[in-house]
Amino acid sequence: MNVAKHIRRARKAKGLNQSELARLLEVSRSTVLTWEKGGPGPKLDDLPKIARALDTTVAELIGAAARAS
């Protein structure tokens, strides 16, 4: 699974729509949509903020936790 799918899965698990996540991250909804569609993903520097907003970890977002198991 790629970052796009992990962000989407975590967002849905938290019960947020794309607009709500965008508001939390102070980005546009189209930015979240682009990330989730597999376009240019978030900057590495933004991953901790995204992880905090989604109550997950950077490792979960990039799929490292799944590979380690």
PDB file of N, CA, C and O in Angstrom:
ATOM      1  N   MET A   1       0.852  -1.176   0.000  1.00  0.00           N
ATOM      2  CA  MET A   1       0.000   0.000   0.000  1.00  0.00           C
ATOM      3  C   MET A   1       0.900   1.243   0.000  1.00  0.00           C
ATOM      4  O   MET A   1       1.935   1.261   0.667  1.00  0.00           O
ATOM      5  N   ASN A   2       0.514   2.253  -0.729  1.00  0.00           N
ATOM      6  CA  ASN A   2       1.333   3.465  -0.812  1.00  0.00           C
ATOM      7  C   ASN A   2       0.823   4.555   0.138  1.00  0.00           C
ATOM      8  O   ASN A   2      -0.215   4.397   0.782  1.00  0.00           O
ATOM      9  N   VAL A   3       1.559   5.645   0.210  1.00  0.00           N
ATOM     10  CA  VAL A   3       1.207   6.743   1.113  1.00  0.00           C
ATOM     11  C   VAL A   3      -0.210   7.245   0.841  1.00  0.00           C
ATOM     12  O   VAL A   3      -0.958   7.525   1.777  1.00  0.00           O
ATOM     13  N   ALA A   4      -0.578   7.357  -0.423  1.00  0.00           N
ATOM     14  CA  ALA A   4      -1.912   7.850  -0.782  1.00  0.00           C
ATOM     15  C   ALA A   4      -2.999   7.005  -0.126  1.00  0.00           C
ATOM     16  O   ALA A   4      -3.942   7.539   0.457  1.00  0.00           O
ATOM     17  N   LYS A   5      -2.864   5.698  -0.223  1.00  0.00           N
ATOM     18  CA  LYS A   5      -3.873   4.805   0.349  1.00  0.00           C
ATOM     19  C   LYS A   5      -3.855   4.852   1.870  1.00  0.00           C
ATOM     20  O   LYS A   5      -4.905   4.756   2.506  1.00  0.00           O
ATOM     21  N   HIS A   6      -2.677   4.997   2.456  1.00  0.00           N
ATOM     22  CA  HIS A   6      -2.576   5.066   3.915  1.00  0.00           C
ATOM     23  C   HIS A   6      -3.225   6.345   4.445  1.00  0.00           C
ATOM     24  O   HIS A   6      -3.910   6.315   5.468  1.00  0.00           O
ATOM     25  N   ILE A   7      -3.013   7.459   3.757  1.00  0.00           N
ATOM     26  CA  ILE A   7      -3.646   8.715   4.186  1.00  0.00           C
ATOM     27  C   ILE A   7      -5.159   8.581   4.094  1.00  0.00           C
ATOM     28  O   ILE A   7      -5.878   8.947   5.025  1.00  0.00           O
ATOM     29  N   ARG A   8      -5.635   8.064   2.989  1.00  0.00           N
ATOM     30  CA  ARG A   8      -7.084   7.907   2.804  1.00  0.00           C
ATOM     31  C   ARG A   8      -7.679   6.990   3.862  1.00  0.00           C
ATOM     32  O   ARG A   8      -8.707   7.311   4.457  1.00  0.00           O
ATOM     33  N   ARG A   9      -7.039   5.852   4.098  1.00  0.00           N
ATOM     34  CA  ARG A   9      -7.527   4.896   5.094  1.00  0.00           C
ATOM     35  C   ARG A   9      -7.571   5.526   6.478  1.00  0.00           C
ATOM     36  O   ARG A   9      -8.564   5.391   7.194  1.00  0.00           O
ATOM     37  N   ALA A  10      -6.491   6.219   6.861  1.00  0.00           N
ATOM     38  CA  ALA A  10      -6.427   6.844   8.187  1.00  0.00           C
ATOM     39  C   ALA A  10      -7.456   7.965   8.316  1.00  0.00           C
ATOM     40  O   ALA A  10      -8.066   8.132   9.372  1.00  0.00           O
ATOM     41  N   ARG A  11      -7.647   8.727   7.251  1.00  0.00           N
ATOM     42  CA  ARG A  11      -8.638   9.813   7.282  1.00  0.00           C
ATOM     43  C   ARG A  11     -10.040   9.244   7.501  1.00  0.00           C
ATOM     44  O   ARG A  11     -10.804   9.747   8.324  1.00  0.00           O
ATOM     45  N   LYS A  12     -10.363   8.196   6.756  1.00  0.00           N
ATOM     46  CA  LYS A  12     -11.687   7.592   6.887  1.00  0.00           C
ATOM     47  C   LYS A  12     -11.862   6.947   8.260  1.00  0.00           C
ATOM     48  O   LYS A  12     -12.940   7.021   8.849  1.00  0.00           O
ATOM     49  N   ALA A  13     -10.808   6.315   8.771  1.00  0.00           N
ATOM     50  CA  ALA A  13     -10.884   5.684  10.088  1.00  0.00           C
ATOM     51  C   ALA A  13     -11.148   6.722  11.176  1.00  0.00           C
ATOM     52  O   ALA A  13     -11.798   6.424  12.178  1.00  0.00           O
ATOM     53  N   LYS A  14     -10.653   7.919  10.981  1.00  0.00           N
ATOM     54  CA  LYS A  14     -10.862   8.998  11.947  1.00  0.00           C
ATOM     55  C   LYS A  14     -12.218   9.672  11.734  1.00  0.00           C
ATOM     56  O   LYS A  14     -12.635  10.486  12.558  1.00  0.00           O
ATOM     57  N   GLY A  15     -12.911   9.347  10.640  1.00  0.00           N
ATOM     58  CA  GLY A  15     -14.230   9.907  10.381  1.00  0.00           C
ATOM     59  C   GLY A  15     -14.196  11.306   9.799  1.00  0.00           C
ATOM     60  O   GLY A  15     -15.143  12.075   9.959  1.00  0.00           O
ATOM     61  N   LEU A  16     -13.107  11.635   9.124  1.00  0.00           N
ATOM     62  CA  LEU A  16     -12.967  12.958   8.512  1.00  0.00           C
ATOM     63  C   LEU A  16     -13.221  12.887   7.021  1.00  0.00           C
ATOM     64  O   LEU A  16     -12.909  11.883   6.380  1.00  0.00           O
ATOM     65  N   ASN A  17     -13.791  13.954   6.461  1.00  0.00           N
ATOM     66  CA  ASN A  17     -13.828  14.046   5.010  1.00  0.00           C
ATOM     67  C   ASN A  17     -12.597  14.841   4.560  1.00  0.00           C
ATOM     68  O   ASN A  17     -11.850  15.358   5.390  1.00  0.00           O
ATOM     69  N   GLN A  18     -12.397  14.932   3.273  1.00  0.00           N
ATOM     70  CA  GLN A  18     -11.200  15.609   2.765  1.00  0.00           C
ATOM     71  C   GLN A  18     -11.149  17.074   3.172  1.00  0.00           C
ATOM     72  O   GLN A  18     -10.077  17.597   3.475  1.00  0.00           O
ATOM     73  N   SER A  19     -12.278  17.729   3.180  1.00  0.00           N
ATOM     74  CA  SER A  19     -12.314  19.147   3.565  1.00  0.00           C
ATOM     75  C   SER A  19     -11.923  19.341   5.018  1.00  0.00           C
ATOM     76  O   SER A  19     -11.202  20.282   5.351  1.00  0.00           O
ATOM     77  N   GLU A  20     -12.391  18.463   5.878  1.00  0.00           N
ATOM     78  CA  GLU A  20     -12.053  18.565   7.301  1.00  0.00           C
ATOM     79  C   GLU A  20     -10.565  18.343   7.532  1.00  0.00           C
ATOM     80  O   GLU A  20      -9.940  19.067   8.307  1.00  0.00           O
ATOM     81  N   LEU A  21      -9.997  17.343   6.862  1.00  0.00           N
ATOM     82  CA  LEU A  21      -8.559  17.107   6.995  1.00  0.00           C
ATOM     83  C   LEU A  21      -7.779  18.293   6.458  1.00  0.00           C
ATOM     84  O   LEU A  21      -6.800  18.726   7.066  1.00  0.00           O
ATOM     85  N   ALA A  22      -8.206  18.812   5.332  1.00  0.00           N
ATOM     86  CA  ALA A  22      -7.528  19.972   4.745  1.00  0.00           C
ATOM     87  C   ALA A  22      -7.523  21.148   5.714  1.00  0.00           C
ATOM     88  O   ALA A  22      -6.514  21.838   5.861  1.00  0.00           O
ATOM     89  N   ARG A  23      -8.641  21.368   6.364  1.00  0.00           N
ATOM     90  CA  ARG A  23      -8.742  22.472   7.328  1.00  0.00           C
ATOM     91  C   ARG A  23      -7.772  22.254   8.496  1.00  0.00           C
ATOM     92  O   ARG A  23      -7.098  23.191   8.925  1.00  0.00           O
ATOM     93  N   LEU A  24      -7.702  21.021   9.009  1.00  0.00           N
ATOM     94  CA  LEU A  24      -6.783  20.713  10.103  1.00  0.00           C
ATOM     95  C   LEU A  24      -5.324  20.942   9.713  1.00  0.00           C
ATOM     96  O   LEU A  24      -4.509  21.374  10.528  1.00  0.00           O
ATOM     97  N   LEU A  25      -5.009  20.645   8.449  1.00  0.00           N
ATOM     98  CA  LEU A  25      -3.628  20.743   7.971  1.00  0.00           C
ATOM     99  C   LEU A  25      -3.306  22.097   7.350  1.00  0.00           C
ATOM    100  O   LEU A  25      -2.166  22.369   6.972  1.00  0.00           O
ATOM    101  N   GLU A  26      -4.335  22.944   7.251  1.00  0.00           N
ATOM    102  CA  GLU A  26      -4.173  24.264   6.643  1.00  0.00           C
ATOM    103  C   GLU A  26      -3.673  24.164   5.203  1.00  0.00           C
ATOM    104  O   GLU A  26      -2.764  24.880   4.783  1.00  0.00           O
ATOM    105  N   VAL A  27      -4.305  23.244   4.458  1.00  0.00           N
ATOM    106  CA  VAL A  27      -4.057  23.094   3.021  1.00  0.00           C
ATOM    107  C   VAL A  27      -5.419  23.089   2.335  1.00  0.00           C
ATOM    108  O   VAL A  27      -6.453  23.068   3.002  1.00  0.00           O
ATOM    109  N   SER A  28      -5.420  23.108   1.027  1.00  0.00           N
ATOM    110  CA  SER A  28      -6.689  23.075   0.302  1.00  0.00           C
ATOM    111  C   SER A  28      -7.205  21.643   0.198  1.00  0.00           C
ATOM    112  O   SER A  28      -6.443  20.682   0.305  1.00  0.00           O
ATOM    113  N   ARG A  29      -8.503  21.521  -0.012  1.00  0.00           N
ATOM    114  CA  ARG A  29      -9.095  20.206  -0.218  1.00  0.00           C
ATOM    115  C   ARG A  29      -8.482  19.541  -1.447  1.00  0.00           C
ATOM    116  O   ARG A  29      -8.280  18.327  -1.466  1.00  0.00           O
ATOM    117  N   SER A  30      -8.189  20.335  -2.463  1.00  0.00           N
ATOM    118  CA  SER A  30      -7.600  19.758  -3.682  1.00  0.00           C
ATOM    119  C   SER A  30      -6.213  19.172  -3.400  1.00  0.00           C
ATOM    120  O   SER A  30      -5.789  18.231  -4.070  1.00  0.00           O
ATOM    121  N   THR A  31      -5.516  19.721  -2.422  1.00  0.00           N
ATOM    122  CA  THR A  31      -4.212  19.157  -2.045  1.00  0.00           C
ATOM    123  C   THR A  31      -4.401  17.767  -1.454  1.00  0.00           C
ATOM    124  O   THR A  31      -3.687  16.833  -1.816  1.00  0.00           O
ATOM    125  N   VAL A  32      -5.366  17.630  -0.542  1.00  0.00           N
ATOM    126  CA  VAL A  32      -5.650  16.321   0.055  1.00  0.00           C
ATOM    127  C   VAL A  32      -6.103  15.353  -1.026  1.00  0.00           C
ATOM    128  O   VAL A  32      -5.674  14.200  -1.044  1.00  0.00           O
ATOM    129  N   LEU A  33      -6.962  15.807  -1.921  1.00  0.00           N
ATOM    130  CA  LEU A  33      -7.430  14.973  -3.028  1.00  0.00           C
ATOM    131  C   LEU A  33      -6.256  14.487  -3.874  1.00  0.00           C
ATOM    132  O   LEU A  33      -6.194  13.312  -4.235  1.00  0.00           O
ATOM    133  N   THR A  34      -5.335  15.379  -4.188  1.00  0.00           N
ATOM    134  CA  THR A  34      -4.158  15.017  -4.984  1.00  0.00           C
ATOM    135  C   THR A  34      -3.334  13.954  -4.270  1.00  0.00           C
ATOM    136  O   THR A  34      -2.910  12.977  -4.886  1.00  0.00           O
ATOM    137  N   TRP A  35      -3.107  14.141  -2.972  1.00  0.00           N
ATOM    138  CA  TRP A  35      -2.352  13.137  -2.205  1.00  0.00           C
ATOM    139  C   TRP A  35      -3.032  11.783  -2.280  1.00  0.00           C
ATOM    140  O   TRP A  35      -2.381  10.763  -2.507  1.00  0.00           O
ATOM    141  N   GLU A  36      -4.347  11.776  -2.089  1.00  0.00           N
ATOM    142  CA  GLU A  36      -5.087  10.511  -2.039  1.00  0.00           C
ATOM    143  C   GLU A  36      -5.246   9.856  -3.407  1.00  0.00           C
ATOM    144  O   GLU A  36      -5.453   8.645  -3.491  1.00  0.00           O
ATOM    145  N   LYS A  37      -5.155  10.623  -4.454  1.00  0.00           N
ATOM    146  CA  LYS A  37      -5.262  10.072  -5.805  1.00  0.00           C
ATOM    147  C   LYS A  37      -3.919   9.548  -6.305  1.00  0.00           C
ATOM    148  O   LYS A  37      -3.841   9.002  -7.406  1.00  0.00           O
ATOM    149  N   GLY A  38      -2.856   9.708  -5.505  1.00  0.00           N
ATOM    150  CA  GLY A  38      -1.554   9.198  -5.901  1.00  0.00           C
ATOM    151  C   GLY A  38      -0.726  10.196  -6.680  1.00  0.00           C
ATOM    152  O   GLY A  38       0.309   9.841  -7.245  1.00  0.00           O
ATOM    153  N   GLY A  39      -1.175  11.454  -6.715  1.00  0.00           N
ATOM    154  CA  GLY A  39      -0.368  12.501  -7.352  1.00  0.00           C
ATOM    155  C   GLY A  39       0.812  12.825  -6.461  1.00  0.00           C
ATOM    156  O   GLY A  39       1.162  12.043  -5.576  1.00  0.00           O
ATOM    157  N   PRO A  40       1.420  13.961  -6.688  1.00  0.00           N
ATOM    158  CA  PRO A  40       2.534  14.331  -5.814  1.00  0.00           C
ATOM    159  C   PRO A  40       2.080  14.287  -4.355  1.00  0.00           C
ATOM    160  O   PRO A  40       1.121  14.954  -3.967  1.00  0.00           O
ATOM    161  N   GLY A  41       2.776  13.504  -3.574  1.00  0.00           N
ATOM    162  CA  GLY A  41       2.418  13.331  -2.170  1.00  0.00           C
ATOM    163  C   GLY A  41       2.867  14.504  -1.321  1.00  0.00           C
ATOM    164  O   GLY A  41       3.464  15.460  -1.816  1.00  0.00           O
ATOM    165  N   PRO A  42       2.572  14.416  -0.048  1.00  0.00           N
ATOM    166  CA  PRO A  42       2.981  15.484   0.859  1.00  0.00           C
ATOM    167  C   PRO A  42       4.500  15.522   0.987  1.00  0.00           C
ATOM    168  O   PRO A  42       5.189  14.527   0.763  1.00  0.00           O
ATOM    169  N   LYS A  43       4.996  16.693   1.352  1.00  0.00           N
ATOM    170  CA  LYS A  43       6.424  16.828   1.608  1.00  0.00           C
ATOM    171  C   LYS A  43       6.769  16.019   2.857  1.00  0.00           C
ATOM    172  O   LYS A  43       5.939  15.857   3.753  1.00  0.00           O
ATOM    173  N   LEU A  44       7.985  15.522   2.905  1.00  0.00           N
ATOM    174  CA  LEU A  44       8.404  14.746   4.067  1.00  0.00           C
ATOM    175  C   LEU A  44       8.237  15.532   5.359  1.00  0.00           C
ATOM    176  O   LEU A  44       7.877  14.968   6.392  1.00  0.00           O
ATOM    177  N   ASP A  45       8.496  16.826   5.299  1.00  0.00           N
ATOM    178  CA  ASP A  45       8.362  17.679   6.484  1.00  0.00           C
ATOM    179  C   ASP A  45       6.920  17.757   6.976  1.00  0.00           C
ATOM    180  O   ASP A  45       6.683  18.056   8.146  1.00  0.00           O
ATOM    181  N   ASP A  46       5.957  17.490   6.096  1.00  0.00           N
ATOM    182  CA  ASP A  46       4.543  17.573   6.465  1.00  0.00           C
ATOM    183  C   ASP A  46       4.000  16.273   7.061  1.00  0.00           C
ATOM    184  O   ASP A  46       2.931  16.278   7.671  1.00  0.00           O
ATOM    185  N   LEU A  47       4.710  15.177   6.896  1.00  0.00           N
ATOM    186  CA  LEU A  47       4.202  13.893   7.364  1.00  0.00           C
ATOM    187  C   LEU A  47       3.929  13.844   8.868  1.00  0.00           C
ATOM    188  O   LEU A  47       2.915  13.269   9.263  1.00  0.00           O
ATOM    189  N   PRO A  48       4.783  14.419   9.735  1.00  0.00           N
ATOM    190  CA  PRO A  48       4.454  14.394  11.172  1.00  0.00           C
ATOM    191  C   PRO A  48       3.152  15.130  11.487  1.00  0.00           C
ATOM    192  O   PRO A  48       2.379  14.673  12.328  1.00  0.00           O
ATOM    193  N   LYS A  49       2.902  16.244  10.835  1.00  0.00           N
ATOM    194  CA  LYS A  49       1.666  17.003  11.061  1.00  0.00           C
ATOM    195  C   LYS A  49       0.457  16.198  10.592  1.00  0.00           C
ATOM    196  O   LYS A  49      -0.574  16.171  11.265  1.00  0.00           O
ATOM    197  N   ILE A  50       0.582  15.548   9.449  1.00  0.00           N
ATOM    198  CA  ILE A  50      -0.509  14.719   8.932  1.00  0.00           C
ATOM    199  C   ILE A  50      -0.764  13.556   9.896  1.00  0.00           C
ATOM    200  O   ILE A  50      -1.912  13.254  10.222  1.00  0.00           O
ATOM    201  N   ALA A  51       0.301  12.916  10.341  1.00  0.00           N
ATOM    202  CA  ALA A  51       0.166  11.791  11.270  1.00  0.00           C
ATOM    203  C   ALA A  51      -0.536  12.222  12.557  1.00  0.00           C
ATOM    204  O   ALA A  51      -1.416  11.515  13.048  1.00  0.00           O
ATOM    205  N   ARG A  52      -0.154  13.375  13.104  1.00  0.00           N
ATOM    206  CA  ARG A  52      -0.808  13.869  14.325  1.00  0.00           C
ATOM    207  C   ARG A  52      -2.291  14.128  14.082  1.00  0.00           C
ATOM    208  O   ARG A  52      -3.126  13.770  14.913  1.00  0.00           O
ATOM    209  N   ALA A  53      -2.624  14.743  12.956  1.00  0.00           N
ATOM    210  CA  ALA A  53      -4.024  15.056  12.642  1.00  0.00           C
ATOM    211  C   ALA A  53      -4.860  13.788  12.501  1.00  0.00           C
ATOM    212  O   ALA A  53      -6.058  13.792  12.783  1.00  0.00           O
ATOM    213  N   LEU A  54      -4.228  12.714  12.069  1.00  0.00           N
ATOM    214  CA  LEU A  54      -4.942  11.465  11.835  1.00  0.00           C
ATOM    215  C   LEU A  54      -4.755  10.447  12.966  1.00  0.00           C
ATOM    216  O   LEU A  54      -5.177   9.297  12.844  1.00  0.00           O
ATOM    217  N   ASP A  55      -4.127  10.871  14.058  1.00  0.00           N
ATOM    218  CA  ASP A  55      -3.881   9.978  15.203  1.00  0.00           C
ATOM    219  C   ASP A  55      -3.177   8.694  14.784  1.00  0.00           C
ATOM    220  O   ASP A  55      -3.584   7.594  15.156  1.00  0.00           O
ATOM    221  N   THR A  56      -2.118   8.857  14.007  1.00  0.00           N
ATOM    222  CA  THR A  56      -1.330   7.716  13.561  1.00  0.00           C
ATOM    223  C   THR A  56       0.143   8.110  13.613  1.00  0.00           C
ATOM    224  O   THR A  56       0.492   9.131  14.206  1.00  0.00           O
ATOM    225  N   THR A  57       0.986   7.326  13.011  1.00  0.00           N
ATOM    226  CA  THR A  57       2.417   7.618  12.998  1.00  0.00           C
ATOM    227  C   THR A  57       2.893   7.808  11.564  1.00  0.00           C
ATOM    228  O   THR A  57       2.229   7.398  10.613  1.00  0.00           O
ATOM    229  N   VAL A  58       4.045   8.432  11.429  1.00  0.00           N
ATOM    230  CA  VAL A  58       4.651   8.572  10.100  1.00  0.00           C
ATOM    231  C   VAL A  58       4.928   7.187   9.526  1.00  0.00           C
ATOM    232  O   VAL A  58       4.716   6.953   8.336  1.00  0.00           O
ATOM    233  N   ALA A  59       5.402   6.267  10.369  1.00  0.00           N
ATOM    234  CA  ALA A  59       5.675   4.907   9.898  1.00  0.00           C
ATOM    235  C   ALA A  59       4.428   4.267   9.306  1.00  0.00           C
ATOM    236  O   ALA A  59       4.502   3.593   8.279  1.00  0.00           O
ATOM    237  N   GLU A  60       3.276   4.475   9.952  1.00  0.00           N
ATOM    238  CA  GLU A  60       2.027   3.936   9.422  1.00  0.00           C
ATOM    239  C   GLU A  60       1.681   4.576   8.079  1.00  0.00           C
ATOM    240  O   GLU A  60       1.231   3.896   7.158  1.00  0.00           O
ATOM    241  N   LEU A  61       1.894   5.886   7.974  1.00  0.00           N
ATOM    242  CA  LEU A  61       1.544   6.574   6.730  1.00  0.00           C
ATOM    243  C   LEU A  61       2.392   6.115   5.555  1.00  0.00           C
ATOM    244  O   LEU A  61       1.907   6.026   4.427  1.00  0.00           O
ATOM    245  N   ILE A  62       3.653   5.826   5.822  1.00  0.00           N
ATOM    246  CA  ILE A  62       4.506   5.411   4.708  1.00  0.00           C
ATOM    247  C   ILE A  62       4.524   3.903   4.526  1.00  0.00           C
ATOM    248  O   ILE A  62       5.155   3.387   3.604  1.00  0.00           O
ATOM    249  N   GLY A  63       3.831   3.204   5.406  1.00  0.00           N
ATOM    250  CA  GLY A  63       3.717   1.766   5.260  1.00  0.00           C
ATOM    251  C   GLY A  63       4.852   0.982   5.886  1.00  0.00           C
ATOM    252  O   GLY A  63       4.936  -0.231   5.695  1.00  0.00           O
ATOM    253  N   ALA A  64       5.724   1.638   6.626  1.00  0.00           N
ATOM    254  CA  ALA A  64       6.866   0.955   7.235  1.00  0.00           C
ATOM    255  C   ALA A  64       6.409  -0.024   8.297  1.00  0.00           C
ATOM    256  O   ALA A  64       7.015  -1.086   8.444  1.00  0.00           O
ATOM    257  N   ALA A  65       5.370   0.291   9.037  1.00  0.00           N
ATOM    258  CA  ALA A  65       4.894  -0.594  10.096  1.00  0.00           C
ATOM    259  C   ALA A  65       4.378  -1.912   9.507  1.00  0.00           C
ATOM    260  O   ALA A  65       4.582  -2.980  10.084  1.00  0.00           O
ATOM    261  N   ALA A  66       3.719  -1.827   8.370  1.00  0.00           N
ATOM    262  CA  ALA A  66       3.193  -3.034   7.744  1.00  0.00           C
ATOM    263  C   ALA A  66       4.317  -3.931   7.229  1.00  0.00           C
ATOM    264  O   ALA A  66       4.221  -5.156   7.308  1.00  0.00           O
ATOM    265  N   ARG A  67       5.363  -3.334   6.713  1.00  0.00           N
ATOM    266  CA  ARG A  67       6.492  -4.105   6.200  1.00  0.00           C
ATOM    267  C   ARG A  67       7.302  -4.743   7.331  1.00  0.00           C
ATOM    268  O   ARG A  67       7.901  -5.802   7.144  1.00  0.00           O
ATOM    269  N   ALA A  68       7.322  -4.099   8.507  1.00  0.00           N
ATOM    270  CA  ALA A  68       8.110  -4.600   9.615  1.00  0.00           C
ATOM    271  C   ALA A  68       7.470  -5.817  10.273  1.00  0.00           C
ATOM    272  O   ALA A  68       8.160  -6.604  10.920  1.00  0.00           O
ATOM    273  N   SER A  69       6.165  -5.976  10.114  1.00  0.00           N
ATOM    274  CA  SER A  69       5.487  -7.097  10.784  1.00  0.00           C
ATOM    275  C   SER A  69       5.716  -8.397  10.063  1.00  0.00           C
ATOM    276  O   SER A  69       5.218  -9.437  10.493  1.00  0.00           O
TER     277      SER A  69
END
